[in-house]
Amino acid sequence: MRAILRGRFVVDSLRGINSDMGVVVDNGIITDVGNFSDMVKNAENGDVREFDGIICPALINAHTHLELSSFRDTQFQHSDFVDWVIKLVNARLSMMSVDVGPDCHRAKREAEESGTGFFVNVGNDFDLNRSLGDNQIFAFEQIGINESSSGKIFAGASEVASVESHVRTALAVHSPYSVSPSLMKSIKLYNNLRGSVTSIHLSETSDELEFVMSGTGRMTDLLNQRVGKWQFNPAGMSPVEYVDSLGLLDNRTLCVHCVFTNEKDLDLMSKRGSAVAVCVRSNRELSGHVPAVENFFQKRLRVLIGTDSRASSPDLDMFSEIAAFYSEFHSVVTPEQVFRSATYDAAQFLGIASTFGSISPGTAAALVYVPFDGRGDEVLEYLAADAQGKTIKVNL
């Protein structure tokens, strides 16, 4: 099916804002972008569809756990992060994939309808997550703190993940407090050889800092309950320094959260070319803190935006997430930076810019319509701050 789309404004990170752009879509692919009048004049056929508002690329959720969509952020009253993890893990293990599957598919559809086009989806249930469609990187998350079991864990994970599929699949490191050094190294090498991004939860809580530094604190309670006999050699350094010492930080590493980082940490991540996935609403819920995003931008770090899961965030709506992000950091970031973080910058870092993140010939027609009657110079501010709850997926 061929269609020519025209909005009062067409917004794209690469072309800016234009009020007279036409977007030609054929069988789900954008085939041409240019002056609307010329598009209509030269079109042999195709439905012309005009939108009284904004057309923009669907957003990219740089970090979520679709597998946890059966659980709600209000479900787990918790005293601290470790208490929340224990309760969540116990709840997840009590449910079979057949029980949580419908909620996962439903949550993903709702996120898509509200304007998300692509997901970095971290999960442990291989078959369930691969069933959620091809507009994702499924980051198959591995956990194993003991060196003695790392070889077996990696062998099993890599064998399963290497099965050919239309779904982009990588391995993921859960965190430096739950994965052994050799397992982290093996995962990173596996992903690098395949050109895949490696996702890792990093510096999310103060408990993680204490554990990596000294091997003490609340994380030991978590490991005692979930693992039993475990071994960890305190690194005597920050989590960021620790994973860098193992060779994990490079320009294909997605560091998730990074709430508790210092200047040395940020210098390392910037030097290595790593990106940060910020999940403001989740961080506020679980630790009461948010990352120092102004420092991320000052250090020229690539900043992406994610919702995290329904277990720690009120929804998976990326327009709600960028509104929370912009509300928190509006004094240090521009609306354009926020929009780029959730579209082209994310696509470029993830290696999907040929398909998602912009309105360009050859990319997928993953587009969003936002009703809007304001001026052109108000468009980006509106998208960053006020579009949540009003966005509509463009169905072709």
Secondary structure, 3 states (H helix, E strand, C coil): CEEEEEEEEEEECCCEEECCEEEEEECCEEEEEEEHHHHHHHCCCCEEEEEEEEEEECEEEEEECHHHCCCCCCCCCCCCHHHHHHHHHHHHHCCCHHHHHHHHHHHHHHHHHCCEEEEEEEECCHHHHHCCCCCEEEEEEECECCHHHHHHHHHHHHHHHCCCCCCEEEEEECCCCCECHHHHHHHHHHHHHCCCCEEEEECCCHHHHHHHHHCCCHHHHHHHHHCCCCCCCCCCCCHHHHHHHCCCCCCCEEEEECCCCCHHHHHHHHHHCCEEEECHHHHHHHHCCCCCHHHHHHCCCEEEECCCCCCCCCCCCHHHHHHHHHHHHCCCCCHHHHHHHCCHHHHHHHCCCCCCCCCCCCCECCEEEEECCCCHHHHHHHHHHCCCCCCEECCC
